[in-house]
């Protein structure tokens, strides 16, 4: 089987659990950290993966990877280098919270091979940050961005969130302008969603938080226009990049490439096999360190399922989907084209601007 070229490592620890985040995470716990690190390295050695995982991209997500100390990150990254062939890696991304950035940490990460940072700023005004339950201030985020530049990072993504209760359109546009002025290579701009198993979802269910879909749609359109005029290409619905600065790792997901995930809750898709690790840190490391399997489920997907997933995600990108891949969905493509939601060009189908506004509905028709 062709070696896997994309590796994800899930770090579950956070300085504070944000009320809107649905990813598996837990408050930092020094009593679990060393066992967790040892388990990730042990998992990297399982199934003779040293010869089967030869990544070109690596992504450390979470959680908050930089909730780990500099020595802990050094232990983990050095350990992966000792166990896997990382000679092909061209993009190594690590997510950061502005409250966990330091010059020592940034400099050491650069030395260890990390060359891309994704920092969760979310907003540039303190009331919105407070509403989101973030532990950093806008000034701290600015200081952290400057530290990353001084540490040598030339590829930085800043995450932003719009549609936050109490956040005016003016405040959102101000966050965009401030971000553009800083000149990051990549900007992710997400609409707040109320995901199950989050505090925000429970408050939404109780009627304490409301979502204005029309207002969110207007913010999305303003975002597309403003970032386009600033030279950022919308290469995926929520992701904008300067020329040749797209996140290659995430593109691999969206284009249907194989990937392996290490750590609690991490997903993997390799050929027609898909599995997820147990979403509990202690159970994960107990099982891995005992030499046992730590997956919570495993399934075999059909080629048709893989193809339909690739179509659904591909439509969300500026690559679109080859026309011949949609031959079995002629009725759907004709209907969406007649409604002005997709268009065909150069042998590929793409979402129109109107289609981007209802992208989930369009993509869902092909799954």
LINHUVEN-V321575 format. One record per backbone hydrogen bond with DSSP energy under -1.0 kcal/mol. NH is the residue of the N-H (numbers start at 0). CO is the residue of the C=O. E is the energy in kcal/mol with one decimal. If there is no record, write none. Layout:
[[NH,CO,E] [NH,CO,E]]
This chain:
[[3,51,-2.7] [6,56,-2.3] [7,259,-2.8] [8,58,-2.5] [9,261,-2.9] [10,60,-3.1] [13,25,-1.8] [25,11,-2.5] [27,13,-2.3] [31,28,-1.9] [32,28,-1.0] [35,31,-2.2] [36,32,-2.6] [37,33,-2.6] [38,34,-2.2] [39,35,-2.3] [40,36,-1.9] [41,37,-2.2] [42,38,-2.9] [43,39,-1.8] [45,42,-1.0] [48,45,-2.0] [50,47,-1.6] [52,48,-3.0] [53,3,-2.1] [55,4,-3.7] [56,4,-1.8] [57,90,-2.2] [58,6,-2.2] [59,92,-2.7] [60,8,-2.0] [63,12,-2.7] [66,63,-2.6] [67,64,-1.7] [72,68,-2.6] [73,69,-2.4] [74,70,-2.4] [75,71,-2.2] [76,72,-2.9] [77,73,-2.4] [78,74,-1.9] [79,75,-2.1] [80,76,-1.9] [81,77,-1.7] [83,79,-2.5] [88,85,-1.3] [89,55,-2.9] [90,55,-1.6] [92,57,-2.9] [93,115,-1.7] [94,59,-2.4] [95,117,-2.6] [99,96,-2.7] [100,97,-1.0] [105,101,-2.8] [106,102,-2.7] [107,103,-2.0] [108,104,-2.4] [109,105,-2.0] [110,106,-2.0] [111,107,-1.8] [112,109,-1.2] [113,108,-2.2] [114,91,-1.3] [115,91,-1.8] [116,154,-1.9] [117,93,-1.7] [118,156,-2.9] [119,95,-2.3] [120,118,-1.7] [121,158,-3.6] [122,120,-1.6] [128,124,-1.8] [129,125,-2.5] [130,126,-2.1] [131,127,-1.8] [132,129,-1.2] [133,128,-2.4] [140,136,-2.0] [141,137,-2.0] [142,138,-2.5] [143,139,-2.4] [144,140,-2.2] [145,141,-2.0] [146,142,-2.1] [147,143,-2.4] [148,144,-2.0] [149,145,-2.4] [150,146,-2.2] [151,148,-1.2] [152,147,-2.4] [156,116,-3.2] [157,185,-1.6] [158,118,-2.6] [159,187,-2.6] [160,121,-2.3] [161,189,-2.8] [166,163,-2.7] [171,167,-2.0] [172,168,-2.6] [173,169,-2.2] [174,170,-2.0] [175,171,-2.1] [176,172,-2.7] [177,173,-2.5] [178,174,-2.0] [179,175,-2.8] [180,176,-2.3] [181,177,-1.2] [182,178,-1.0] [185,155,-1.7] [186,239,-3.0] [187,157,-2.1] [188,237,-2.4] [189,159,-2.7] [191,161,-3.0] [194,192,-1.1] [199,18,-2.7] [201,197,-1.8] [202,198,-2.2] [203,199,-2.4] [204,200,-2.7] [205,201,-1.5] [206,203,-1.3] [207,202,-2.4] [215,211,-2.5] [216,212,-2.3] [217,213,-1.9] [218,214,-2.2] [219,215,-2.3] [220,216,-2.2] [221,217,-2.5] [222,218,-2.4] [223,219,-2.4] [224,220,-2.2] [225,221,-2.6] [226,222,-2.5] [227,223,-1.9] [228,224,-2.2] [229,225,-1.1] [230,227,-1.6] [231,226,-2.8] [232,240,-3.0] [234,232,-1.4] [234,238,-1.0] [235,238,-1.5] [236,315,-1.1] [238,235,-1.9] [239,186,-2.7] [240,232,-2.1] [241,184,-2.5] [244,241,-2.2] [250,246,-2.1] [251,247,-1.7] [252,248,-1.3] [253,249,-2.3] [254,250,-2.2] [255,252,-1.7] [256,251,-2.9] [258,268,-2.6] [259,5,-2.1] [261,7,-2.9] [265,262,-1.5] [267,274,-2.2] [268,258,-2.1] [269,272,-2.9] [272,269,-2.3] [273,298,-2.5] [274,267,-2.0] [275,296,-1.9] [276,265,-2.3] [277,293,-3.0] [279,277,-1.4] [283,279,-2.7] [284,280,-2.7] [285,281,-2.6] [286,282,-2.2] [287,283,-2.5] [288,284,-2.4] [290,287,-1.9] [291,286,-3.1] [295,275,-3.3] [296,275,-1.2] [298,273,-2.9] [300,271,-2.8] [305,301,-2.2] [306,302,-2.3] [307,303,-2.5] [308,304,-2.4] [309,305,-2.1] [310,306,-2.0] [311,307,-2.4] [312,308,-2.5] [313,309,-2.5] [314,310,-2.1] [315,312,-1.1] [316,313,-1.5] [317,234,-1.8] [320,348,-2.0] [322,346,-2.6] [324,321,-1.3] [325,322,-1.6] [326,323,-1.2] [328,325,-1.7] [332,328,-2.7] [333,329,-2.5] [334,330,-2.2] [335,331,-2.9] [336,332,-2.4] [337,333,-2.2] [338,334,-1.6] [339,336,-1.2] [340,335,-2.9] [342,349,-2.4] [344,347,-2.8] [347,344,-1.2] [348,320,-3.2] [349,342,-2.7] [351,340,-2.4] [355,351,-2.1] [357,354,-1.1] [358,355,-1.0] [361,357,-2.0] [362,358,-3.1] [363,359,-2.2] [364,361,-1.0] [365,362,-1.7]]
